[in-house]
């Protein structure tokens, strides 16, 4: 299980949330969401085991309240990768959907993997309204080689220039470390530049070169 993965729980799973008292309206919204068979999203997991840390964002009608959910690992019924772009396009205007479909084609051509997270994914999963006029689109892009990295950076920049909304998200490297694609693109040619890296268990600044090396190693062992 990695950040942004969709985690399905047993429909009667017990859970806790520090964001709401048991039985109040926010807690009940989470209870109803899980009972409906909808997934939560995997967050960064603390080291040392313990309960899983998951996330839930509620619809606009519930102020898009964000809830942190703690649940026993044995309550997990299934885990899926983030939603594919094709599954989410029906929630977008045709022009924006076309841009994202072309981006997905470029990813498939170089065998990179793209997934959708954030408000567009929540809308697709629930059928309820999450996005507003200023909403962006968030993508997670998994790369394993230098060729994929540079191909997808160019593809993301092209798509960002064609969309009316902002295109955000992360590049994720083979070891699970992720960095905002815009930040990485700005420093791609400066190996010593520090970028904010979101690892499986911690967040910190690291040089661009340390991420590039992980791709080199992936190539060598492919």
N, CA, C and O of each residue as an XYZ file, in Angstrom:
888
protein
N       0.838     -1.197      0.000
C       0.000      0.000      0.000
C       0.874      1.249      0.000
O       1.810      1.363      0.791
N       0.554      2.195     -0.907
C       1.304      3.437     -1.001
C       0.368      4.635     -0.878
O      -0.848      4.505     -1.020
N       0.949      5.795     -0.613
C       0.145      7.021     -0.564
C      -0.703      7.144     -1.827
O      -0.259      6.825     -2.929
N      -1.909      7.606     -1.639
C      -2.895      7.826     -2.704
C      -3.606      6.550     -3.127
O      -4.570      6.633     -3.887
N      -3.178      5.367     -2.672
C      -3.919      4.156     -2.997
C      -5.317      4.225     -2.394
O      -5.534      4.872     -1.370
N      -6.252      3.555     -3.037
C      -7.626      3.477     -2.553
C      -7.767      2.247     -1.672
O      -7.468      1.131     -2.095
N      -8.223      2.460     -0.447
C      -8.297      1.376      0.536
C      -9.759      1.112      0.882
O     -10.441      1.972      1.440
N     -10.223     -0.066      0.550
C     -11.590     -0.484      0.856
C     -11.601     -1.233      2.183
O     -10.767     -2.105      2.423
N     -12.543     -0.887      3.030
C     -12.662     -1.516      4.344
C     -13.898     -2.410      4.398
O     -14.827     -2.264      3.604
N     -13.886     -3.329      5.346
C     -15.121     -4.038      5.657
C     -16.199     -3.007      5.987
O     -15.931     -2.022      6.675
N     -17.402     -3.233      5.500
C     -18.435     -2.198      5.624
C     -18.825     -1.896      7.066
O     -19.361     -0.826      7.354
N     -18.561     -2.824      7.962
C     -18.872     -2.578      9.374
C     -17.603     -2.324     10.186
O     -17.598     -2.493     11.405
N     -16.542     -1.923      9.517
C     -15.253     -1.732     10.193
C     -15.346     -0.668     11.286
O     -15.953      0.387     11.102
N     -14.733     -0.972     12.419
C     -14.606      0.027     13.487
C     -13.476      0.973     13.109
O     -12.480      0.553     12.520
N     -13.628      2.245     13.446
C     -12.600      3.231     13.135
C     -12.626      4.345     14.177
O     -13.582      4.496     14.937
N     -11.559      5.103     14.184
C     -11.483      6.297     15.021
C     -11.039      7.467     14.157
O     -10.338      7.282     13.163
N     -11.444      8.655     14.533
C     -10.972      9.855     13.869
C     -10.750     10.958     14.895
O     -11.641     11.244     15.695
N      -9.566     11.586     14.886
C      -9.325     12.705     15.792
C     -10.054     13.968     15.346
O     -10.030     14.981     16.045
N     -10.703     13.908     14.183
C     -11.356     15.092     13.618
C     -12.810     15.239     14.053
O     -13.439     16.256     13.764
N     -13.349     14.243     14.740
C     -14.760     14.287     15.127
C     -14.996     13.355     16.306
O     -14.314     12.341     16.458
N     -15.966     13.709     17.133
C     -16.353     12.858     18.250
C     -17.258     11.739     17.747
O     -18.072     11.942     16.846
N     -17.109     10.569     18.332
C     -17.926      9.428     17.937
C     -19.401      9.784     18.024
O     -19.887     10.238     19.061
N     -20.103      9.571     16.921
C     -21.538      9.817     16.888
C     -21.943     11.166     16.345
O     -23.120     11.368     16.046
N     -20.998     12.119     16.201
C     -21.417     13.424     15.684
C     -21.564     13.374     14.168
O     -21.362     12.320     13.565
N     -21.911     14.489     13.547
C     -22.270     14.477     12.127
C     -21.100     14.093     11.229
O     -21.290     13.372     10.249
N     -19.870     14.569     11.550
C     -18.713     14.219     10.724
C     -18.390     12.733     10.871
O     -18.102     12.054      9.886
N     -18.440     12.238     12.095
C     -18.195     10.815     12.334
C     -19.233      9.978     11.591
O     -18.892      8.966     10.979
N     -20.487     10.394     11.640
C     -21.538      9.638     10.955
C     -21.342      9.662      9.450
O     -21.634      8.678      8.771
N     -20.849     10.785      8.919
C     -20.582     10.853      7.485
C     -19.525      9.830      7.089
O     -19.645      9.185      6.047
N     -18.488      9.678      7.915
C     -17.463      8.669      7.647
C     -18.045      7.268      7.770
O     -17.741      6.387      6.966
N     -18.875      7.070      8.773
C     -19.518      5.766      8.952
C     -20.361      5.398      7.727
O     -20.320      4.263      7.252
N     -21.123      6.368      7.224
C     -21.979      6.122      6.065
C     -21.135      5.853      4.813
O     -21.476      5.006      3.987
N     -20.033      6.588      4.693
C     -19.149      6.411      3.532
C     -18.592      4.984      3.496
O     -18.634      4.322      2.459
N     -18.079      4.523      4.620
C     -17.506      3.178      4.687
C     -18.586      2.123      4.471
O     -18.361      1.139      3.766
N     -19.762      2.323      5.077
C     -20.850      1.359      4.954
C     -21.359      1.258      3.519
O     -21.911      0.232      3.123
N     -21.172      2.332      2.736
C     -21.587      2.324      1.333
C     -20.587      1.608      0.430
O     -20.821      1.472     -0.771
N     -19.470      1.149      1.005
C     -18.470      0.440      0.220
C     -17.529      1.339     -0.544
O     -16.845      0.885     -1.462
N     -17.482      2.617     -0.178
C     -16.578      3.547     -0.849
C     -15.198      3.484     -0.199
O     -15.088      3.222      0.999
N     -14.145      3.724     -0.981
C     -12.791      3.622     -0.422
C     -12.337      4.894      0.273
O     -12.826      5.989     -0.004
N     -11.394      4.720      1.175
C     -10.625      5.813      1.742
C      -9.289      5.870      0.992
O      -9.005      5.022      0.146
N      -8.482      6.874      1.310
C      -7.211      7.048      0.621
C      -6.067      6.846      1.603
O      -6.095      7.368      2.718
N      -5.065      6.088      1.183
C      -3.907      5.828      2.040
C      -3.088      7.095      2.227
O      -2.743      7.775      1.261
N      -2.784      7.400      3.474
C      -1.926      8.530      3.813
C      -0.508      8.011      4.061
O      -0.241      6.818      3.913
N       0.384      8.904      4.432
C       1.737      8.484      4.829
C       1.621      7.715      6.139
O       1.017      8.197      7.098
N       2.203      6.512      6.178
C       2.057      5.663      7.352
C       3.215      5.876      8.324
O       4.371      5.934      7.905
N       2.916      5.994      9.616
C       3.993      6.120     10.601
C       4.784      4.824     10.701
O       4.245      3.746     10.449
N       6.039      4.920     11.061
C       6.844      3.729     11.255
C       6.420      2.974     12.501
O       5.787      3.539     13.392
N       6.767      1.703     12.560
C       6.498      0.927     13.760
C       5.175      0.214     13.795
O       4.787     -0.313     14.837
N       4.469      0.184     12.678
C       3.201     -0.537     12.650
C       2.089      0.255     13.303
O       2.088      1.485     13.258
N       1.149     -0.436     13.906
C      -0.001      0.227     14.504
C      -1.133      0.365     13.503
O      -1.066     -0.200     12.412
N      -2.187      1.120     13.864
C      -3.340      1.269     12.975
C      -2.959      1.936     11.658
O      -1.995      2.699     11.589
N      -3.725      1.639     10.621
C      -3.534      2.315      9.346
C      -4.027      3.748      9.443
O      -4.991      4.046     10.149
N      -3.348      4.627      8.723
C      -3.728      6.035      8.658
C      -4.310      6.290      7.275
O      -3.600      6.200      6.273
N      -5.595      6.607      7.218
C      -6.302      6.821      5.961
C      -6.947      8.199      5.972
O      -7.037      8.848      7.015
N      -7.392      8.635      4.809
C      -8.009      9.943      4.701
C      -9.333      9.889      3.957
O      -9.561      9.022      3.113
N     -10.203     10.839      4.293
C     -11.495     10.989      3.628
C     -11.790     12.472      3.490
O     -11.648     13.234      4.447
N     -12.202     12.877      2.295
C     -12.657     14.237      2.065
C     -14.135     14.180      1.717
O     -14.535     13.425      0.831
N     -14.944     14.969      2.402
C     -16.387     14.961      2.199
C     -16.779     15.962      1.109
O     -15.983     16.840      0.776
N     -17.986     15.850      0.547
C     -18.398     16.701     -0.582
C     -18.579     18.167     -0.210
O     -18.489     18.552      0.955
N     -18.836     18.974     -1.244
C     -19.059     20.407     -1.049
C     -20.188     20.678     -0.067
O     -20.095     21.594      0.750
N     -21.254     19.886     -0.141
C     -22.401     20.108      0.746
C     -22.034     19.908      2.206
O     -22.761     20.345      3.098
N     -20.902     19.246      2.456
C     -20.392     19.069      3.819
C     -19.068     19.813      3.996
O     -18.200     19.391      4.760
N     -18.931     20.934      3.271
C     -17.798     21.861      3.372
C     -16.451     21.217      3.024
O     -15.397     21.710      3.426
N     -16.497     20.133      2.289
C     -15.276     19.391      1.914
C     -14.410     19.104      3.148
O     -13.182     19.170      3.092
N     -15.062     18.794      4.232
C     -14.372     18.469      5.479
C     -13.422     17.305      5.263
O     -13.797     16.287      4.681
N     -12.187     17.455      5.734
C     -11.193     16.396      5.621
C     -11.071     15.668      6.946
O     -10.903     16.285      7.998
N     -11.159     14.353      6.880
C     -11.110     13.525      8.077
C      -9.924     12.571      8.013
O      -9.676     11.950      6.979
N      -9.203     12.457      9.100
C      -8.177     11.434      9.258
C      -8.820     10.228      9.921
O      -9.491     10.365     10.944
N      -8.623      9.067      9.355
C      -9.265      7.843      9.841
C      -8.189      6.860     10.289
O      -7.255      6.567      9.543
N      -8.328      6.351     11.517
C      -7.451      5.296     12.031
C      -8.243      3.994     12.058
O      -9.357      3.956     12.580
N      -7.675      2.931     11.501
C      -8.405      1.676     11.429
C      -7.426      0.515     11.546
O      -6.270      0.615     11.134
N      -7.902     -0.578     12.107
C      -7.081     -1.773     12.221
C      -6.796     -2.351     10.842
O      -7.669     -2.351      9.974
N      -5.593     -2.840     10.641
C      -5.194     -3.386      9.345
C      -6.051     -4.578      8.939
O      -6.233     -4.824      7.747
N      -6.568     -5.301      9.880
C      -7.380     -6.469      9.549
C      -8.735     -6.091      8.960
O      -9.449     -6.953      8.449
N      -9.097     -4.799      9.029
C     -10.373     -4.354      8.471
C     -10.300     -4.067      6.981
O     -11.319     -3.777      6.353
N      -9.093     -4.146      6.406
C      -8.921     -3.844      4.981
C      -9.493     -4.981      4.130
O      -9.117     -6.143      4.286
N     -10.413     -4.618      3.224
C     -11.019     -5.607      2.337
C     -10.359     -5.625      0.964
O     -10.467     -6.615      0.240
N      -9.680     -4.546      0.598
C      -9.035     -4.495     -0.707
C      -8.302     -3.185     -0.905
O      -8.617     -2.183     -0.263
N      -7.321     -3.197     -1.795
C      -6.521     -2.008     -2.093
C      -6.404     -1.886     -3.611
O      -6.075     -2.853     -4.298
N      -6.678     -0.683     -4.124
C      -6.544     -0.414     -5.551
C      -5.612      0.773     -5.777
O      -5.419      1.605     -4.890
N      -5.045      0.838     -6.965
C      -4.255      1.998     -7.361
C      -5.173      3.203     -7.538
O      -6.385      3.034     -7.679
N      -4.622      4.415     -7.532
C      -5.445      5.605     -7.814
C      -6.194      5.461     -9.131
O      -5.781      4.710    -10.014
N      -7.293      6.184     -9.252
C      -8.153      6.061    -10.425
C      -7.427      6.450    -11.706
O      -6.625      7.383    -11.719
N      -7.716      5.729    -12.773
C      -7.196      6.081    -14.090
C      -7.898      7.331    -14.606
O      -9.041      7.606    -14.241
N      -7.212      8.077    -15.451
C      -7.787      9.291    -16.023
C      -9.085      8.992    -16.759
O     -10.049      9.748    -16.639
N      -9.124      7.904    -17.517
C     -10.304      7.584    -18.317
C     -11.566      7.469    -17.461
O     -12.663      7.797    -17.913
N     -11.403      7.009    -16.241
C     -12.570      6.841    -15.373
C     -13.098      8.176    -14.863
O     -14.257      8.264    -14.457
N     -12.280      9.201    -14.877
C     -12.648     10.482    -14.285
C     -13.117     11.516    -15.295
O     -13.647     12.557    -14.906
N     -12.935     11.255    -16.573
C     -13.169     12.285    -17.587
C     -14.615     12.742    -17.669
O     -14.874     13.873    -18.081
N     -15.561     11.898    -17.291
C     -16.970     12.290    -17.374
C     -17.315     13.421    -16.418
O     -18.360     14.055    -16.565
N     -16.451     13.683    -15.438
C     -16.697     14.753    -14.468
C     -16.132     16.086    -14.947
O     -16.243     17.086    -14.239
N     -15.534     16.119    -16.127
C     -14.852     17.314    -16.626
C     -15.523     17.835    -17.895
O     -16.171     17.073    -18.613
N     -15.368     19.142    -18.175
C     -15.770     19.657    -19.488
C     -15.015     18.922    -20.588
O     -13.904     18.441    -20.364
N     -15.605     18.832    -21.764
C     -15.034     18.040    -22.845
C     -13.620     18.474    -23.202
O     -12.761     17.629    -23.452
N     -13.366     19.784    -23.231
C     -12.040     20.266    -23.619
C     -10.978     19.812    -22.618
O      -9.886     19.411    -23.019
N     -11.288     19.871    -21.316
C     -10.330     19.440    -20.306
C     -10.159     17.926    -20.343
O      -9.048     17.422    -20.177
N     -11.245     17.206    -20.557
C     -11.149     15.751    -20.655
C     -10.261     15.343    -21.829
O      -9.488     14.391    -21.717
N     -10.364     16.051    -22.948
C      -9.541     15.730    -24.113
C      -8.057     15.925    -23.801
O      -7.227     15.109    -24.201
N      -7.723     16.997    -23.092
C      -6.321     17.249    -22.727
C      -5.793     16.111    -21.861
O      -4.686     15.618    -22.080
N      -6.579     15.699    -20.888
C      -6.129     14.637    -19.988
C      -6.037     13.296    -20.710
O      -5.151     12.494    -20.415
N      -6.934     13.048    -21.642
C      -6.860     11.793    -22.395
C      -5.589     11.745    -23.239
O      -4.961     10.692    -23.356
N      -5.210     12.868    -23.821
C      -3.959     12.899    -24.585
C      -2.759     12.690    -23.662
O      -1.789     12.028    -24.032
N      -2.832     13.254    -22.473
C      -1.768     13.039    -21.496
C      -1.677     11.564    -21.116
O      -0.580     11.015    -21.009
N      -2.810     10.935    -20.914
C      -2.823      9.505    -20.578
C      -2.234      8.675    -21.716
O      -1.552      7.681    -21.466
N      -2.485      9.067    -22.950
C      -1.917      8.346    -24.094
C      -0.394      8.467    -24.111
O       0.305      7.500    -24.412
N       0.111      9.640    -23.793
C       1.572      9.827    -23.754
C       2.185      8.991    -22.637
O       3.267      8.427    -22.803
N       1.503      8.911    -21.511
C       2.003      8.080    -20.416
C       2.028      6.611    -20.814
O       3.002      5.907    -20.550
N       0.962      6.154    -21.444
C       0.900      4.752    -21.860
C       1.987      4.441    -22.883
O       2.542      3.343    -22.881
N       2.293      5.393    -23.753
C       3.284      5.158    -24.795
C       4.681      4.938    -24.231
O       5.497      4.247    -24.841
N       4.964      5.531    -23.055
C       6.288      5.339    -22.449
C       6.219      4.423    -21.225
O       7.198      4.281    -20.491
N       5.048      3.801    -21.011
C       4.835      2.837    -19.915
C       4.928      3.467    -18.535
O       5.186      2.768    -17.554
N       4.721      4.781    -18.443
C       4.573      5.416    -17.129
C       3.133      5.210    -16.660
O       2.243      4.932    -17.463
N       2.920      5.347    -15.364
C       1.575      5.130    -14.834
C       1.043      6.418    -14.227
O       1.705      7.052    -13.405
N      -0.167      6.797    -14.644
C      -0.816      8.000    -14.147
C      -2.047      7.634    -13.331
O      -2.780      6.710    -13.684
N      -2.272      8.355    -12.246
C      -3.471      8.182    -11.462
C      -3.994      9.529    -11.017
O      -3.247     10.505    -10.959
N      -5.265      9.582    -10.707
C      -5.924     10.811    -10.280
C      -6.191     10.747     -8.778
O      -6.657      9.730     -8.266
N      -5.894     11.835     -8.081
C      -6.299     11.927     -6.678
C      -6.919     13.298     -6.434
O      -7.077     14.076     -7.375
N      -7.269     13.604     -5.203
C      -7.858     14.902     -4.905
C      -9.334     14.985     -5.261
O     -10.018     13.966     -5.362
N      -9.820     16.212     -5.453
C     -11.258     16.443     -5.583
C     -11.863     15.740     -6.796
O     -12.997     15.268     -6.723
N     -11.135     15.662     -7.904
C     -11.677     14.982     -9.076
C     -11.874     13.492     -8.799
O     -12.866     12.907     -9.233
N     -10.938     12.878     -8.082
C     -11.090     11.464     -7.729
C     -12.255     11.257     -6.768
O     -13.036     10.319     -6.929
N     -12.377     12.130     -5.768
C     -13.490     11.997     -4.815
C     -14.837     12.122     -5.531
O     -15.775     11.385     -5.228
N     -14.930     13.059     -6.482
C     -16.173     13.195     -7.245
C     -16.501     11.915     -7.996
O     -17.642     11.454     -7.990
N     -15.496     11.350     -8.637
C     -15.716     10.149     -9.430
C     -16.143      8.980     -8.547
O     -17.020      8.201     -8.919
N     -15.525      8.864     -7.387
C     -15.844      7.759     -6.482
C     -17.239      7.866     -5.886
O     -17.906      6.856     -5.660
N     -17.677      9.097     -5.634
C     -18.930      9.289     -4.906
C     -20.102      9.701     -5.781
O     -21.254      9.454     -5.426
N     -19.822     10.331     -6.933
C     -20.890     10.890     -7.748
C     -21.429     12.197     -7.203
O     -22.416     12.725     -7.715
N     -20.786     12.726     -6.161
C     -21.217     13.980     -5.554
C     -20.264     15.115     -5.932
O     -19.152     14.875     -6.402
N     -20.716     16.352     -5.720
C     -19.934     17.521     -6.122
C     -18.846     17.830     -5.102
O     -19.106     17.945     -3.904
N     -17.619     17.962     -5.606
C     -16.471     18.378     -4.805
C     -15.788     19.609     -5.404
O     -15.271     20.456     -4.676
N     -15.791     19.699     -6.727
C     -15.000     20.717     -7.402
C     -15.771     22.026     -7.519
O     -17.001     22.043     -7.574
N     -15.013     23.126     -7.555
C     -15.574     24.460     -7.744
C     -14.776     25.163     -8.831
O     -13.899     24.558     -9.449
N     -15.068     26.418     -9.065
C     -14.477     27.131    -10.196
C     -12.953     27.194    -10.133
O     -12.291     27.241    -11.169
N     -12.400     27.194     -8.936
C     -10.947     27.315     -8.790
C     -10.252     25.987     -8.501
O      -9.070     25.967     -8.156
N     -10.966     24.900     -8.638
C     -10.371     23.594     -8.344
C      -9.301     23.238     -9.363
O      -9.425     23.536    -10.551
N      -8.244     22.594     -8.872
C      -7.206     22.098     -9.768
C      -7.425     20.614    -10.029
O      -8.390     20.028     -9.537
N      -6.540     20.013    -10.794
C      -6.537     18.573    -11.048
C      -5.229     18.025    -10.507
O      -4.161     18.558    -10.805
N      -5.302     16.970     -9.719
C      -4.128     16.376     -9.090
C      -3.852     15.002     -9.686
O      -4.739     14.150     -9.746
N      -2.616     14.798    -10.126
C      -2.208     13.523    -10.708
C      -0.985     12.983     -9.985
O      -0.124     13.746     -9.547
N      -0.915     11.669     -9.863
C       0.295     10.998     -9.393
C       0.868     10.236    -10.578
O       0.180      9.431    -11.204
N       2.137     10.500    -10.879
C       2.787      9.910    -12.040
C       3.962      9.065    -11.581
O       4.934      9.595    -11.043
N       3.885      7.758    -11.786
C       4.949      6.834    -11.399
C       5.928      6.662    -12.557
O       5.542      6.295    -13.667
N       7.192      6.932    -12.278
C       8.242      6.772    -13.300
C       9.309      5.824    -12.767
O       9.565      5.766    -11.564
N       9.926      5.079    -13.688
C      10.947      4.110    -13.288
C      12.261      4.310    -14.005
O      13.272      3.730    -13.609
N      12.274      5.129    -15.066
C      13.488      5.339    -15.841
C      13.654      6.828    -16.131
O      12.700      7.599    -16.037
N      14.860      7.215    -16.478
C      15.113      8.606    -16.851
C      14.306      8.999    -18.086
O      13.811     10.122    -18.177
N      14.177      8.077    -19.033
C      13.398      8.370    -20.234
C      11.945      8.670    -19.884
O      11.362      9.625    -20.396
N      11.365      7.851    -19.011
C       9.989      8.102    -18.580
C       9.883      9.453    -17.870
O       8.947     10.216    -18.108
N      10.837      9.734    -17.010
C      10.809     10.990    -16.265
C      10.751     12.181    -17.217
O       9.868     13.030    -17.090
N      11.666     12.251    -18.151
C      11.726     13.414    -19.033
C      10.548     13.466    -19.995
O      10.058     14.545    -20.330
N      10.096     12.298    -20.438
C       8.916     12.263    -21.301
C       7.700     12.798    -20.570
O       6.932     13.583    -21.126
N       7.521     12.377    -19.323
C       6.340     12.793    -18.573
C       6.436     14.240    -18.101
O       5.416     14.923    -18.013
N       7.632     14.719    -17.800
C       7.761     16.139    -17.468
C       7.314     16.997    -18.648
O       6.585     17.973    -18.471
N       7.747     16.636    -19.831
C       7.348     17.387    -21.019
C       5.840     17.271    -21.256
O       5.188     18.251    -21.615
N       5.291     16.070    -21.051
C       3.859     15.858    -21.273
C       3.024     16.623    -20.252
O       1.989     17.193    -20.599
N       3.459     16.639    -19.017
C       2.737     17.373    -17.976
C       2.775     18.877    -18.240
O       1.772     19.567    -18.060
N       3.926     19.379    -18.665
C       4.030     20.803    -18.959
C       3.147     21.178    -20.145
O       2.522     22.238    -20.142
N       3.093     20.319    -21.155
C       2.232     20.572    -22.301
C       0.765     20.594    -21.878
O       0.024     21.504    -22.249
N       0.351     19.603    -21.111
C      -1.042     19.538    -20.662
C      -1.394     20.733    -19.783
O      -2.485     21.292    -19.896
N      -0.472     21.122    -18.908
C      -0.725     22.257    -18.019
C      -0.972     23.529    -18.817
O      -1.780     24.367    -18.418
N      -0.277     23.677    -19.944
C      -0.470     24.849    -20.777
C      -1.770     24.836    -21.556
O      -2.227     25.882    -22.016
N      -2.371     23.668    -21.710
C      -3.607     23.534    -22.476
C      -4.858     23.568    -21.606
O      -5.952     23.813    -22.115
N      -4.720     23.330    -20.325
C      -5.868     23.297    -19.418
C      -6.231     24.691    -18.926
O      -5.364     25.548    -18.756
N      -7.506     24.905    -18.701
C      -7.936     26.173    -18.106
C      -7.731     26.166    -16.596
O      -7.530     27.220    -15.993
N      -7.779     24.995    -15.985
C      -7.526     24.888    -14.549
C      -6.064     24.513    -14.322
O      -5.348     24.171    -15.263
N      -5.636     24.580    -13.085
C      -4.255     24.263    -12.745
C      -4.060     22.750    -12.681
O      -4.904     22.029    -12.148
N      -2.951     22.280    -13.221
C      -2.600     20.866    -13.162
C      -1.490     20.680    -12.140
O      -0.361     21.118    -12.356
N      -1.809     20.036    -11.037
C      -0.844     19.783     -9.966
C      -0.612     18.287     -9.826
O      -1.098     17.490    -10.629
N       0.134     17.921     -8.800
C       0.376     16.512     -8.526
C       1.843     16.220     -8.330
O       2.663     17.123     -8.164
N       2.154     14.946     -8.351
C       3.482     14.486     -7.956
C       4.063     13.492     -8.960
O       3.344     12.742     -9.620
N       5.381     13.517     -9.047
C       6.144     12.431     -9.652
C       6.535     11.478     -8.536
O       6.993     11.916     -7.481
N       6.362     10.184     -8.755
C       6.751      9.211     -7.730
C       7.824      8.289     -8.311
O       7.698      7.783     -9.427
N       8.865      8.088     -7.538
C      10.037      7.332     -7.975
C       9.953      5.890     -7.466
O       9.102      5.586     -6.630
N      10.820      4.999     -7.954
C      10.672      3.568     -7.638
C      10.685      3.228     -6.152
O      10.067      2.242     -5.748
N      11.376      4.020     -5.325
C      11.425      3.721     -3.901
C      10.254      4.312     -3.131
O      10.206      4.217     -1.904
N       9.306      4.922     -3.841
C       8.136      5.491     -3.198
C       8.249      6.965     -2.874
O       7.266      7.580     -2.461
N       9.436      7.552     -3.052
C       9.599      8.980     -2.811
C       8.881      9.775     -3.897
O       8.927      9.410     -5.072
N       8.219     10.857     -3.505
C       7.458     11.663     -4.451
C       7.798     13.133     -4.271
O       8.161     13.578     -3.182
N       7.673     13.874     -5.361
C       7.952     15.308     -5.352
C       6.964     15.981     -6.288
O       6.583     15.408     -7.308
N       6.548     17.191     -5.948
C       5.643     17.930     -6.821
C       6.264     18.078     -8.205
O       7.411     18.508     -8.323
N       5.529     17.732     -9.240
C       6.116     17.719    -10.577
C       6.549     19.109    -11.009
O       7.548     19.253    -11.713
N       5.814     20.136    -10.598
C       6.190     21.501    -10.974
C       7.515     21.903    -10.316
O       8.364     22.534    -10.945
N       7.677     21.533     -9.057
C       8.918     21.855     -8.363
C      10.096     21.114     -8.998
O      11.169     21.684     -9.191
N       9.881     19.841     -9.319
C      10.966     19.072     -9.926
C      11.312     19.627    -11.306
O      12.490     19.729    -11.651
N      10.309     19.984    -12.092
C      10.567     20.523    -13.429
C      11.399     21.800    -13.355
O      12.256     22.043    -14.205
N      11.138     22.615    -12.329
C      11.874     23.875    -12.192
C      13.349     23.654    -11.879
O      14.175     24.528    -12.144
N      13.693     22.479    -11.309
C      15.072     22.215    -10.870
C      15.700     21.017    -11.589
O      16.757     20.530    -11.188
N      15.038     20.545    -12.659
C      15.502     19.318    -13.330
C      16.972     19.390    -13.751
O      17.679     18.385    -13.675
N      17.438     20.550    -14.190
C      18.795     20.668    -14.711
C      19.814     21.080    -13.661
O      20.964     21.370    -13.990
N      19.403     21.109    -12.405
C      20.305     21.486    -11.312
C      20.363     20.344    -10.303
O      19.565     20.328     -9.366
N      21.274     19.393    -10.462
C      21.296     18.191     -9.614
C      21.460     18.474     -8.132
O      21.055     17.659     -7.304
N      22.049     19.617     -7.779
C      22.266     19.909     -6.361
C      21.111     20.664     -5.720
O      21.097     20.865     -4.506
N      20.143     21.082     -6.527
C      19.005     21.829     -5.984
C      18.213     20.964     -5.002
O      18.033     19.766     -5.222
N      17.750     21.579     -3.932
C      16.965     20.872     -2.926
C      15.480     20.950     -3.272
O      14.958     22.026     -3.564
N      14.809     19.808     -3.237
C      13.364     19.751     -3.465
C      12.705     19.034     -2.291
O      13.334     18.232     -1.600
N      11.439     19.338     -2.083
C      10.706     18.722     -0.975
C      10.239     17.332     -1.396
O       9.429     17.184     -2.311
N      10.760     16.326     -0.718
C      10.462     14.932     -1.056
C       9.532     14.339      0.002
O       9.803     14.411      1.200
N       8.441     13.759     -0.463
C       7.485     13.090      0.414
C       7.735     11.592      0.328
O       7.368     10.943     -0.652
N       8.363     11.055      1.366
C       8.668      9.637      1.380
C       7.537      8.822      1.966
O       6.539      9.382      2.419
N       7.678      7.502      1.964
C       6.640      6.643      2.539
C       6.362      6.925      4.014
O       5.246      6.713      4.488
N       7.390      7.409      4.750
C       7.214      7.623      6.188
C       7.574      9.013      6.669
O       7.240      9.372      7.798
N       8.251      9.817      5.841
C       8.690     11.129      6.299
C       8.808     12.084      5.122
O       8.798     11.677      3.961
N       8.920     13.374      5.457
C       9.038     14.431      4.457
C      10.304     15.225      4.744
O      10.607     15.508      5.903
N      11.052     15.591      3.694
C      12.260     16.373      3.907
C      12.855     16.857      2.601
O      12.463     16.411      1.523
N      13.814     17.782      2.709
C      14.501     18.298      1.535
C      15.626     17.364      1.118
O      16.393     16.880      1.950
N      15.711     17.121     -0.177
C      16.794     16.299     -0.727
C      17.222     16.856     -2.068
O      16.428     17.520     -2.734
N      18.463     16.605     -2.488
C      18.911     17.088     -3.797
C      18.262     16.314     -4.937
O      17.938     15.134     -4.806
N      18.081     16.999     -6.046
C      17.518     16.371     -7.239
C      18.290     15.116     -7.619
O      17.697     14.119     -8.031
N      19.597     15.164     -7.483
C      20.437     14.042     -7.898
C      20.067     12.748     -7.184
O      20.141     11.672     -7.777
N      19.672     12.840     -5.924
C      19.328     11.625     -5.174
C      18.118     10.928     -5.778
O      18.008      9.704     -5.699
N      17.213     11.686     -6.379
C      16.059     11.092     -7.040
C      16.442     10.531     -8.401
O      15.964      9.467     -8.792
N      17.298     11.236     -9.121
C      17.753     10.739    -10.418
C      18.509      9.425    -10.272
O      18.368      8.529    -11.104
N      19.311      9.307     -9.218
C      20.058      8.078     -8.985
C      19.118      6.898     -8.783
O      19.421      5.789     -9.221
N      17.995      7.115     -8.133
C      17.052      6.014     -7.934
C      16.529      5.502     -9.266
O      16.242      4.313     -9.399
N      16.399      6.383    -10.255
C      15.978      5.957    -11.585
C      17.089      5.204    -12.287
O      16.835      4.196    -12.946
N      18.333      5.685    -12.155
C      19.467      4.971    -12.742
C      19.549      3.545    -12.232
O      19.769      2.606    -12.997
N      19.368      3.397    -10.920
C      19.437      2.070    -10.320
C      18.307      1.187    -10.831
O      18.500     -0.008    -11.058
N      17.118      1.782    -11.011
C      16.001      1.008    -11.521
C      16.299      0.496    -12.922
O      15.954     -0.635    -13.265
N      16.950      1.345    -13.739
C      17.313      0.918    -15.099
C      18.290     -0.245    -15.059
O      18.143     -1.224    -15.791
N      19.281     -0.125    -14.202
C      20.331     -1.139    -14.167
C      19.803     -2.498    -13.733
O      20.355     -3.530    -14.114
N      18.732     -2.505    -12.934
C      18.229     -3.778    -12.415
C      16.964     -4.230    -13.121
O      16.321     -5.190    -12.696
N      16.604     -3.542    -14.202
C      15.387     -3.917    -14.925
C      15.571     -5.254    -15.638
O      14.649     -5.732    -16.300
